[in-house]
Amino acid sequence: MKPKEYKPGVHELSDEAYFAAEGVNASSLKDILRSPAYFKERKENPKEPSWQMIDGTAIHCAALQPQEYDKRYVVLPDNAPLKPTERMVNDPNPKPEIASRVQFWNVFEKQCEGKIVVTQEKDKLYRRIGDLIQSHPELASMLKHGKAEQAIFGVDPVTKKTCKCKPDFLSSVGGYNIMLELKTTDDARPDAFERTAYNFGYYTSAAFYCDVMEWAGLGRPDVYFIIAVERDAPHGLKIYEVAPEALEYGERLYRKALNLYSYCTDMQEWPNYDTTIEILTLPGWVRSDEL
């Protein structure tokens, strides 16, 4: 089935509709930089979301769309028994304790159909971090004047390929158009988070998002902020403005990836790593006094 195409601009789409739509996003471009074969495999067989991704999605909702949180998530009651296995559910003559568990979960899942079930501990974590972000003095006004999770589509003027992105939050304050991205992390301090941003390709995403905005006819954001919040209490939080040189670096990477994507899709060729034997040496960050 051919993916649905959307005209350049802003569209209100669910995550499912967005990911199914025609167009390449930043995550896929980072995959193709690893190898075209890896990109193709991830496209055809997506990985199950990690616990970090699951937590991150819930925190995004609590922080950036708090009015939606109770519509999407439901808390597991204190008295909830362990969820029965498939074998227990299909047992024609279950023991009373098993039958009770099956009945509880049948009723509970029917009541919360369509919602994501979370433990009380996780619910407290998500709400705590959400409240922390909502009440931050530098973020409060930005989050009052904008919208979260809008799908944006544009056409790359070089490759003519459809590109898409879904920024965490777009805001307008004091005449400035601001793009906000929320990232959960182990360490939000500058030295640590710079390496995290590099390792996870945040600079590539930032540059790509800014250009897709322009290709969509919306204009580039004046400022691109990353909110880095630590998963562990007391949930240290730092706000970073992505520097121009970092955006330029990200643009070079996404352009390389987008050109490669264009070639591979046109030729329907998806090569893996080359067969060259290479020298494995020490990384550049090893200090000379360690040698």
N, C-alpha and C positions, 0 to 999 in steps of 0.2 A: 504493500500500500504506500503510495507516494505521500511524503510528509506535507502537511498543509503549509502554504506560503502566506506570509503576511507582508503588507506594504510597509515601506520605511516609516517609522514613527513609533509611538507609544501604544501598547496594547495591554489590556487587563486580562492576564492569563493565569491559570493555575500552574503549579510546577509541572504537573503531568502534561498539560497542553504545551507549555513552553518547551520542555525537553523533546517533545514529539514533533515540534514545528521544524520546518526547513531552516537551515542556517547552522553555522559553526560558532561555538562559544569559546571562551578563554580556556576552560578546562580541557577541551578537545585539542586546542592548539598546543597546549603544554604536553599533552599525550603524544602528539605527532613529532614534537621535538625529541622525544625519547626514541621513537622509530615509527614510521608509517604502519608497520605491522602491529605495533602495540596500540596505536590509535584505532585501527580496524577491529582488533580483538575487544577493546573496551567498548566500542560502539555497538558491536554485535552481542557481547556478553558483559553487560555492566556488572561491576563489583557490588556486593551487598554493602550498604553504608556502615562505616565503622561506628563505634560508640562515640568517638569524638564528633563525627558528623551528625549523629542523632542528637547529642547534647547541643551542638552548635545550632542546629535548626530550631530546637525548642527555645534556646536563649534568644535567638533572633526574634522569634515570635513574641516572647515575653517583653523584650526590650523595645522593639520597633513597631510591633503591632499588638500592644497589650489588650486591645479590645477584642482581638481574635483568639486570644490564648484559651479561654474557657470553651470556645466553640470547637477547638481542635484537640484539646487534651482533657483527659479525665484521670482522676487520682484513684488508685487502687485502695479500697477500704482497709482499715486495720485488721478486720476479722476475715479477710480474704484467704481461703485455703490455697494451697499450691495448685497451680493449673494442671489439670489431668492430662496425661499423655494420650495420644491417638488410640493406643491400645485400650486404655481405660474407658475412653469414650465409646468405643465399639464393643465393649464387653457386654454380652447379652445377660449375664448374671453377676453384676458387680456386687462387691461387699457394700454394706450400708455407708461406710465412710467414703468409699469411692463414688457411690451414687450421689452422696451429698455434695462432693466436690464438683461432679459433672453438672448437677443441677444449679449450683451457685454460678458457675462460669457460663452456663447457657443463658441464665437470666441476666447476669452482669453484662455480657457481651451484646445481648440484644438491647439493653438499656443505653449502652454507650456506642452503638453501631456508628461507624464512620469516624470515631475519635481514636486518638492514640492513648493507650493506657500507660501511665507512669507511676512509679512508686511515690510515696509521700516524701521520701528523702530527695528524690530527683525534682519533684514539684517545688519543694522549698528552695532548692538550689537555683532552678530556673527563675523563679519569682524574685529571689534575692538579688541575682545579677541583673535582672530586668529593672528592678526598682533602683539599683545603683546607677545604671546608665541613664534612666529617665530623670533622675534627680541631679545628675552631674551639672555643675554650674555652666560649663562650656557647651553642653549638649542640649540642655532643656529647651532653649529657644529654637535650636535647629530642628528638634524633633516635633515641635509644635507647628512648624511651617514647612510641610512637605508630605511625601508619600513613600511608602515602602514597597519593594518588590514589584516594580513595574517592568514589564517586558519591553525591550527596545530592539528594533530591527533596523538594519541599514545595509547598504550595498557597498562593498569595498571598491573604490574607484580604480584600483590597479588590476585586481583579479576578476572583478565583476561577480564575486561570490557573495551570497547573503550571509551576513554576520548578525549575531544576536547577543544580548547581555541582559542581565536582570540585577541591576544595582540594589544593594541592601536598602538604601534610602537616598532620595533626592530632595534637597531642601533649598529654600531661597530666603536668605536673611540679609537685610541691609544692602540690597542690590546685588548680592553675590549669589551665584548659583553653585551649590555645594553638593558633592557626591560623598556619601558616607559608606564605608564598608566596616562591618563588625567582625572581628576575629577573636576567637578564644585561643588562649595560648598557655603554655606552662610558665613563661617568664616574659613579662611585658617591659622589662627594663631595656633601654636603648641598645646596648651592645648585643644582648641576647635576641631582641626582636628584629634587629637588622639582619641577623643570620637567618632567622625564621622566615622573614619576608623574602630573602634571597632564595632559600631552599624550596619554598612553596610557590615561587613564581608570582608573588603579589605585585611586583613591579610590572610584569608582563600583563597581568589582568588590569591593572590601573590604566596603563597606556591604551590597551585595547578598548576598555569601557569608554574612555574619553573620546576616542576616535569614532566608535560606533554611535555615540551621541551626536557627533558632528555629521556623520553619514546619514543619520536619521532625520536631519534637518532641525535638530534641537539646539545646536551650538555646544561647544565644549564647556564642561564645568569650569568655573573660575578656580575652584579649590577641590582637591581630592584628599579626604581625610581617612585614615584607618584608625578605628577604635580597637585597641588591643586590651583585652580583659583577661585576667588570670582565672583559670578554672577553680583553683584552690582558694579557700578563705585565707585572708580577708578580701580576696578578689581585687588585687591591685589593677588599676586602670590607667592607661596612657593614651593620649591622642597624638597621632603623628600626621603631619602634612607631608605627602610624598614630594620629594624635591624634584626640580626640573630635570636634573641629570639622571635621576632614577627613572623618570618617565621616558626620557630619551633612550636609556638602556632597555627598558621594557618594550618600547616601540621597535627597536632593532630585532628583538627576539620574536615578537609576535609577527613582524613582517616576514622574517625568515620562515616561520611556521606557516603563515597564511599562503605564502608562495608555494611552499612544499605541498600543502593541502590542495591547492589549486591544481598543481601538476598531477598529484596522485589520483585525484578524483577524475580528472580529464582522461588520464591514461589508464585508470583502473589498475595501477601497480602499487603494491604495498610492501616494499622491501623491509627486511629486518636489519640487524646489525651487519656490518661488513665482515669479511672473513680474515682481515689483517691481524697478525699477531703483534701485540703492542707491549711496550715496556711499562711495568707497574712501578711507579716511583712514589716518593713521599709527597703528601699534599703541600701546597705552598704555605699553609699557615703553621707548619712545624717550625719552631724557632731554631736558629742555628746553634744555640747553646745546648740543645737536646741531642745534637748529632755527635 
